[in-house]
Amino acid sequence: MTKIRKKFKEGAASFYIVAISTLILVIVAASFAAVIISEVTRTSNDDLAQSAYDAALAGVEDAKLAFYSYQSCLENGSPIDASGLSCDEIKTWVESGNRDGQDPCDMVSVILGRKKENDNGEVLVQESNVNNDMQQAYTCVKLSDAADYKTTLTAENPTKIMRAHFEDGDAAKSVQSVVVSWQRDTNVSQTKYSDLGKDGIFGAETPLPPVISLGLVQTASTFTLDSFDMTQGDSTNRGTIYLVPADNPEPSEVVDGKYKVAWNGETNYVASNRYEGFLKSNDKTAENLPYVVRCADGGEYACTATIALPEPVGGDRNNDTFMFVLSMPYADASTDVRLQFCSDAGGCYEVGKEVVDGKEKSVTTEVSLDKVQIVIDSTGRANDLYRRVETRLEPADKAYPFPLYAIEVLGKDNGSLIDKNISPTCEWNFNATGPNCENI
């Protein structure tokens, strides 16, 4: 009897061991299967996300064609694609944003005469998969005017020219200031602000955020070329201001005879009134210094400054000859820059509220640009996954070429640094030889 019980106990122990081992194997197998399923799902979602993104980009490319068709109507009187709408219909839709109650999402596909493949108004995108398993399509593409101007300055393209054009010509006359913002947190991972106490323009190292310059070019309805060379009373047709970023400038008029300080303890305001800043930068009798701008991390842009605008020589500002020259003269890193235009010398700010289509909307002093940049908002789909892309189209304006520089001066061994002890002889006679030029 004792032997039977002993064998029974041994058999039960074996059963428990087998059962537990089997359970562990099942758990391991289930976990492994779950990992495989998760990876397959994630791979599939990644493929769908990329396909939806590609479809959205296809919508962006079609939006470019639609806008170029609008431009062709303005310049040549005919669209680039005769299979779409007439020029009158294209201009009405692009300029007003709607046409006969149609869905604004269909603007691009209708202008280009794209065939609608289903009842939802989507435009299918040709894909390499013959079976079209992912059903790629762009579902909604909208074109709208950008109220402000955004661009990126790089070492390869350190200068940008923008024409500040407004829908109503009188709007250009009302612009009293420009707000310049630069250096988003996506531009650099580490900041190196200017050391205002050191020798040179900004210390030993090139600063990040970078030094930028903003040039103004404007005229009245009539002008002469000599009006660009001088300040006449309280008016000028051009000017250039250099903005030096710093993290801790003290509010004061001048620092070490090298800078004017824009920071007044609350905001960066380049001129105490609209007759300084750009105006004095073109005055040969004035002492022109760069402006120190207080910058701080944490906002959309690290640096922001408001610059008051003078009147042009000879009358009201001409809407067709109002331009700005953005430049990054020293830095190698890229930086994003934004320009806003305001009807008050103090900048763009909220002045009240108004109700539009049943919704309360802020009213500001910002003056919106007209067809300077076009915002393209495109949504793409792949099966049931959607991706949305927003970008800006900057129409080419070949009527205003601008040189990057008049003359390039290289330092020792053709380097980019110029010895600060270059003599006046070498400054004026670059072919000179002798002891005075041995440091070049």
C-alpha positions as CSV (number, residue, x, y, z in Angstrom):
1,M,0.0,0.0,0.0
2,T,2.8,2.3,0.8
3,K,4.5,1.6,-2.5
4,I,1.3,2.4,-4.4
5,R,0.9,5.8,-2.7
6,K,4.5,6.6,-3.3
7,K,4.2,5.9,-7.0
8,F,0.9,7.9,-7.1
9,K,2.7,10.9,-5.6
10,E,5.6,10.5,-8.1
11,G,3.1,10.4,-11.0
12,A,1.2,13.5,-9.7
13,A,4.5,15.5,-9.4
14,S,5.4,14.6,-13.0
15,F,1.9,15.7,-14.1
16,Y,2.3,19.1,-12.4
17,I,5.8,19.6,-13.9
18,V,4.5,18.7,-17.4
19,A,1.4,21.0,-17.0
20,I,3.5,23.9,-15.7
21,S,6.1,23.5,-18.4
22,T,3.4,23.3,-21.1
23,L,1.8,26.5,-19.6
24,I,5.1,28.3,-19.8
25,L,5.6,27.2,-23.4
26,V,2.1,28.4,-24.3
27,I,2.8,31.8,-22.6
28,V,6.1,32.1,-24.4
29,A,4.6,31.1,-27.7
30,A,1.7,33.5,-27.2
31,S,4.0,36.4,-26.3
32,F,6.1,35.6,-29.3
33,A,3.1,35.6,-31.5
34,A,1.9,38.9,-30.0
35,V,5.2,40.5,-30.8
36,I,5.1,39.2,-34.4
37,I,1.6,40.5,-34.8
38,S,2.5,43.8,-33.3
39,E,5.5,44.2,-35.6
40,V,3.5,43.2,-38.6
41,T,0.8,45.7,-37.6
42,R,3.3,48.5,-37.0
43,T,5.0,47.8,-40.3
44,S,1.7,47.9,-42.1
45,N,0.8,51.1,-40.3
46,D,4.2,52.6,-41.3
47,D,3.6,51.6,-44.9
48,L,0.1,53.2,-44.8
49,A,1.4,56.3,-43.1
50,Q,4.1,56.7,-45.7
51,S,1.7,56.1,-48.5
52,A,-0.8,58.6,-47.0
53,Y,2.1,61.1,-46.7
54,D,3.1,60.5,-50.3
55,A,-0.6,61.1,-51.4
56,A,-0.6,64.4,-49.5
57,L,2.6,65.4,-51.2
58,A,1.0,64.6,-54.6
59,G,-1.8,67.0,-53.5
60,V,0.9,69.7,-52.8
61,E,2.4,69.2,-56.3
62,D,-1.0,69.6,-57.9
63,A,-1.7,72.7,-55.8
64,K,1.5,74.2,-57.3
65,L,0.2,73.5,-60.8
66,A,-3.2,75.0,-59.9
67,F,-1.5,78.2,-58.7
68,Y,0.8,78.4,-61.7
69,S,-2.3,78.1,-63.8
70,Y,-3.7,81.1,-61.9
71,Q,-0.5,83.0,-62.5
72,S,-0.6,82.1,-66.2
73,C,-4.1,83.6,-66.4
74,L,-2.8,86.8,-64.8
75,E,0.2,87.1,-67.1
76,N,-0.9,85.5,-70.4
77,G,-4.7,85.4,-70.2
78,S,-4.8,81.6,-70.5
79,P,-4.4,78.7,-68.0
80,I,-1.6,76.2,-68.3
81,D,-4.1,73.4,-68.7
82,A,-7.1,73.9,-71.0
83,S,-8.9,70.9,-69.7
84,G,-9.8,72.6,-66.5
85,L,-11.6,75.9,-65.7
86,S,-11.5,79.1,-67.7
87,C,-9.3,82.0,-66.5
88,D,-12.3,83.9,-65.1
89,E,-13.4,80.9,-63.1
90,I,-9.8,80.2,-61.8
91,K,-9.2,83.8,-60.7
92,T,-12.6,83.9,-58.9
93,W,-11.9,80.7,-57.0
94,V,-8.3,81.4,-56.1
95,E,-8.9,85.1,-55.1
96,S,-12.1,84.4,-53.1
97,G,-11.5,80.9,-51.8
98,N,-14.9,79.6,-53.0
99,R,-16.9,79.0,-56.2
100,D,-20.6,78.5,-56.5
101,G,-20.9,76.8,-53.1
102,Q,-18.5,74.0,-54.0
103,D,-16.4,72.4,-51.4
104,P,-13.1,74.4,-51.0
105,C,-11.3,71.0,-50.7
106,D,-12.1,70.4,-54.4
107,M,-10.4,73.7,-55.6
108,V,-7.2,72.1,-56.9
109,S,-8.8,69.1,-58.6
110,V,-11.4,71.2,-60.3
111,I,-9.0,73.9,-61.5
112,L,-6.8,71.2,-63.1
113,G,-9.7,69.2,-64.4
114,R,-8.7,66.0,-62.5
115,K,-11.1,63.1,-63.0
116,K,-12.9,62.3,-59.8
117,E,-12.7,58.5,-59.3
118,N,-15.4,58.3,-56.6
119,D,-18.3,60.1,-55.1
120,N,-16.2,61.6,-52.3
121,G,-14.4,64.0,-54.5
122,E,-11.0,62.3,-53.9
123,V,-8.3,62.2,-56.5
124,L,-6.7,58.8,-56.7
125,V,-2.9,58.8,-56.9
126,Q,-1.1,56.5,-59.3
127,E,0.9,53.9,-57.4
128,S,3.3,51.2,-58.4
129,N,1.0,48.5,-56.9
130,V,-1.0,47.2,-59.8
131,N,-3.8,46.1,-57.6
132,N,-4.0,49.5,-55.9
133,D,-4.4,47.8,-52.5
134,M,-3.8,51.0,-50.5
135,Q,-6.3,53.2,-52.4
136,Q,-4.0,56.2,-52.2
137,A,-5.7,59.5,-52.8
138,Y,-5.5,63.1,-51.7
139,T,-8.8,64.0,-50.2
140,C,-8.6,67.8,-49.5
141,V,-6.2,70.4,-50.9
142,K,-6.7,74.1,-50.1
143,L,-4.9,77.2,-51.2
144,S,-4.9,80.4,-49.1
145,D,-3.0,83.6,-48.7
146,A,-0.3,83.8,-46.0
147,A,-0.8,86.9,-44.0
148,D,2.9,87.0,-43.0
149,Y,6.2,86.0,-44.6
150,K,8.4,83.0,-43.5
151,T,11.7,81.9,-45.0
152,T,14.9,80.1,-44.0
153,L,18.4,81.6,-44.4
154,T,21.3,79.2,-44.8
155,A,25.0,79.4,-45.4
156,E,24.4,78.5,-49.1
157,N,21.5,81.1,-49.4
158,P,22.1,83.7,-46.8
159,T,20.0,86.5,-48.5
160,K,16.4,86.6,-49.4
161,I,14.5,89.4,-51.2
162,M,10.8,89.7,-50.5
163,R,8.3,92.1,-52.1
164,A,5.7,93.3,-49.5
165,H,2.7,93.4,-51.7
166,F,-0.8,94.1,-50.4
167,E,-4.2,93.4,-52.0
168,D,-5.4,97.0,-51.4
169,G,-2.8,99.5,-52.6
170,D,-3.8,101.8,-49.7
171,A,-2.7,99.0,-47.2
172,A,0.9,99.6,-48.1
173,K,0.5,103.3,-47.1
174,S,-0.9,102.2,-43.7
175,V,2.1,100.0,-42.7
176,Q,4.0,101.7,-40.0
177,S,6.2,98.9,-38.6
178,V,7.6,95.5,-39.3
179,V,8.1,92.7,-36.7
180,V,11.1,90.4,-37.5
181,S,11.4,87.1,-35.6
182,W,14.1,84.5,-36.0
183,Q,15.6,81.3,-34.7
184,R,13.1,78.6,-33.9
185,D,14.2,75.9,-31.4
186,T,14.4,73.4,-34.3
187,N,17.3,75.4,-35.9
188,V,20.0,74.6,-33.3
189,S,20.3,72.4,-30.2
190,Q,22.6,74.8,-28.4
191,T,22.7,78.6,-28.2
192,K,25.8,80.8,-28.0
193,Y,24.7,84.3,-27.4
194,S,26.8,87.3,-28.3
195,D,29.4,88.4,-25.7
196,L,28.8,92.2,-25.8
197,G,31.9,92.9,-23.6
198,K,34.4,91.3,-25.9
199,D,36.4,92.7,-28.8
200,G,34.9,92.6,-32.2
201,I,31.2,92.8,-33.3
202,F,29.9,90.0,-31.1
203,G,32.9,88.4,-29.3
204,A,35.2,85.5,-30.2
205,E,32.6,83.0,-31.5
206,T,29.9,83.4,-34.1
207,P,26.6,83.7,-32.2
208,L,23.6,81.4,-32.3
209,P,21.0,82.7,-32.8
210,P,22.8,84.5,-35.7
211,V,23.2,88.2,-36.4
212,I,20.8,89.2,-39.1
213,S,20.3,92.3,-41.2
214,L,17.1,93.7,-42.5
215,G,17.2,96.1,-45.5
216,L,14.3,98.4,-46.6
217,V,13.7,99.5,-50.2
218,Q,10.6,101.7,-50.9
219,T,9.5,104.5,-53.1
220,A,6.6,106.9,-53.6
221,S,4.7,106.8,-56.9
222,T,7.5,108.9,-58.5
223,F,11.2,108.9,-57.5
224,T,14.7,109.7,-58.7
225,L,17.8,107.5,-58.3
226,D,19.6,110.0,-56.0
227,S,16.7,109.7,-53.5
228,F,18.2,106.3,-52.5
229,D,21.5,107.8,-51.4
230,M,20.4,110.1,-48.6
231,T,17.9,110.8,-46.0
232,Q,15.6,113.7,-46.8
233,G,14.1,115.2,-43.7
234,D,11.9,112.5,-42.1
235,S,11.8,110.3,-45.2
236,T,14.1,107.8,-46.8
237,N,13.8,105.3,-49.6
238,R,16.2,102.7,-48.2
239,G,18.0,101.7,-45.0
240,T,19.6,98.6,-43.4
241,I,19.6,97.6,-39.7
242,Y,21.8,95.0,-38.1
243,L,20.3,93.0,-35.2
244,V,22.7,91.3,-32.7
245,P,21.1,88.7,-30.4
246,A,22.0,88.7,-26.7
247,D,20.5,87.0,-23.6
248,N,21.0,89.7,-21.0
249,P,21.4,93.3,-22.4
250,E,20.6,96.1,-19.9
251,P,18.2,98.8,-21.1
252,S,20.4,101.6,-22.2
253,E,21.1,103.9,-25.1
254,V,24.6,102.7,-26.2
255,V,26.9,99.8,-25.0
256,D,30.6,100.5,-25.1
257,G,30.1,102.7,-28.2
258,K,29.4,99.6,-30.3
259,Y,25.7,99.0,-30.0
260,K,22.3,100.6,-29.5
261,V,20.1,98.5,-27.3
262,A,16.6,97.7,-28.6
263,W,15.5,96.1,-25.3
264,N,13.6,98.5,-23.1
265,G,13.0,96.1,-20.2
266,E,9.7,94.8,-21.6
267,T,10.0,94.4,-25.4
268,N,12.5,94.8,-28.3
269,Y,11.7,98.0,-30.1
270,V,14.4,99.3,-32.4
271,A,13.4,102.9,-32.7
272,S,11.9,105.2,-30.1
273,N,9.9,106.7,-33.0
274,R,9.4,106.0,-36.7
275,Y,12.1,108.6,-37.6
276,E,15.0,106.5,-36.3
277,G,16.2,103.0,-37.2
278,F,15.9,102.7,-41.0
279,L,15.9,106.5,-41.4
280,K,19.2,107.1,-39.6
281,S,20.9,104.1,-41.2
282,N,20.8,106.0,-44.5
283,D,21.9,109.3,-42.9
284,K,25.6,109.9,-43.6
285,T,25.8,112.4,-40.7
286,A,24.5,110.0,-38.1
287,E,26.5,107.4,-36.1
288,N,25.0,104.1,-37.2
289,L,25.4,101.2,-34.8
290,P,23.9,97.7,-34.8
291,Y,21.0,97.1,-32.4
292,V,21.2,94.5,-29.5
293,V,18.0,92.4,-29.3
294,R,17.2,90.4,-26.2
295,C,16.5,86.8,-27.0
296,A,15.1,84.0,-24.9
297,D,14.4,80.3,-25.4
298,G,10.9,78.9,-25.0
299,G,8.8,80.7,-27.5
300,E,8.1,79.9,-31.2
301,Y,11.0,82.2,-32.1
302,A,13.9,83.0,-29.7
303,C,14.4,86.6,-31.0
304,T,11.7,89.2,-32.0
305,A,12.1,92.9,-32.6
306,T,9.7,95.6,-33.8
307,I,11.1,98.2,-36.3
308,A,9.3,101.4,-37.1
309,L,9.2,102.4,-40.8
310,P,9.8,105.9,-42.1
311,E,7.8,107.4,-45.0
312,P,9.4,107.2,-48.5
313,V,10.7,110.3,-50.2
314,G,8.1,112.3,-52.1
315,G,4.8,111.0,-50.8
316,D,2.8,107.9,-50.0
317,R,4.4,104.4,-50.2
318,N,3.9,102.7,-53.6
319,N,2.5,99.2,-53.2
320,D,4.5,97.9,-56.2
321,T,7.9,99.0,-55.0
322,F,8.0,98.0,-51.3
323,M,10.7,95.4,-50.6
324,F,12.8,94.0,-47.8
325,V,16.3,92.3,-48.0
326,L,16.8,89.7,-45.3
327,S,20.4,88.6,-44.8
328,M,22.5,86.5,-42.4
329,P,26.0,88.1,-42.9
330,Y,28.1,86.1,-40.5
331,A,26.7,82.8,-39.3
332,D,27.0,79.4,-41.0
333,A,24.0,77.7,-39.3
334,S,20.5,78.1,-40.8
335,T,17.8,80.1,-39.2
336,D,14.0,80.5,-39.8
337,V,12.8,84.1,-40.1
338,R,9.3,85.6,-40.0
339,L,8.2,89.1,-41.0
340,Q,4.8,90.6,-40.0
341,F,3.5,94.0,-41.1
342,C,1.6,96.3,-38.7
343,S,-0.5,99.4,-39.1
344,D,0.8,100.8,-35.8
345,A,4.4,101.9,-35.1
346,G,4.3,99.8,-31.9
347,G,3.9,96.5,-33.8
348,C,1.1,93.9,-34.3
349,Y,-1.2,93.5,-31.3
350,E,-4.9,92.8,-30.6
351,V,-7.2,95.7,-30.6
352,G,-10.6,94.0,-30.1
353,K,-12.9,91.2,-31.1
354,E,-15.4,90.7,-33.9
355,V,-17.9,88.0,-34.8
356,V,-17.4,86.2,-38.1
357,D,-19.8,83.4,-39.2
358,G,-21.0,83.1,-35.6
359,K,-17.5,82.8,-34.2
360,E,-15.5,85.4,-32.2
361,K,-12.3,86.4,-33.9
362,S,-9.4,88.6,-32.7
363,V,-8.9,91.9,-34.5
364,T,-5.2,93.0,-34.7
365,T,-3.2,95.7,-36.2
366,E,-1.5,93.2,-38.6
367,V,-1.8,94.1,-42.3
368,S,-2.1,90.9,-44.4
369,L,0.1,90.3,-47.5
370,D,-1.3,89.5,-50.9
371,K,0.0,86.5,-52.9
372,V,3.5,86.9,-51.5
373,Q,3.4,83.3,-50.1
374,I,0.6,80.7,-50.7
375,V,-0.3,78.3,-47.9
376,I,-0.9,74.8,-49.2
377,D,-2.9,72.5,-46.9
378,S,-3.1,69.0,-48.3
379,T,-4.6,65.8,-46.8
380,G,-3.7,62.4,-48.1
381,R,-5.2,59.0,-47.5
382,A,-4.1,55.4,-47.8
383,N,-6.9,53.0,-46.9
384,D,-8.3,54.4,-43.6
385,L,-5.2,56.2,-42.5
386,Y,-4.8,60.0,-43.2
387,R,-1.8,62.3,-43.2
388,R,-1.9,66.1,-43.5
389,V,0.9,68.4,-44.8
390,E,1.0,72.2,-44.7
391,T,3.7,74.1,-46.6
392,R,4.2,77.4,-48.3
393,L,4.7,78.2,-51.9
394,E,6.7,81.3,-52.7
395,P,6.0,82.4,-56.3
396,A,9.1,83.4,-58.2
397,D,9.5,87.1,-58.9
398,K,12.2,87.7,-61.5
399,A,11.6,91.4,-61.7
400,Y,13.7,92.2,-58.7
401,P,17.2,90.7,-58.9
402,F,19.5,91.6,-56.0
403,P,23.3,90.9,-55.7
404,L,24.5,89.1,-52.6
405,Y,27.4,91.6,-52.4
406,A,29.2,94.2,-54.4
407,I,32.7,93.0,-53.6
408,E,34.1,90.0,-51.7
409,V,37.2,90.6,-49.5
410,L,39.1,87.6,-48.3
411,G,41.4,87.4,-45.4
412,K,44.7,85.6,-44.9
413,D,45.1,82.5,-47.1
414,N,41.7,83.2,-48.6
415,G,40.0,82.6,-45.3
416,S,36.8,84.2,-44.2
417,L,38.3,86.1,-41.3
418,I,39.9,89.5,-42.0
419,D,42.7,90.7,-39.8
420,K,41.4,93.7,-37.8
421,N,44.7,95.5,-38.3
422,I,44.5,95.9,-42.1
423,S,45.9,99.3,-43.0
424,P,43.9,101.9,-44.9
425,T,46.3,101.5,-47.8
426,C,45.2,97.9,-48.2
427,E,41.6,98.7,-47.7
428,W,41.6,101.1,-50.7
429,N,44.2,99.4,-52.8
430,F,43.8,95.7,-52.9
431,N,46.7,95.2,-55.3
432,A,49.2,96.9,-53.0
433,T,52.2,95.0,-51.8
434,G,54.7,95.6,-49.0
435,P,54.9,95.5,-45.2
436,N,51.5,97.1,-44.7
437,C,49.7,94.2,-46.5
438,E,51.6,91.2,-45.3
439,N,48.7,90.2,-42.9
440,I,46.1,89.9,-45.7
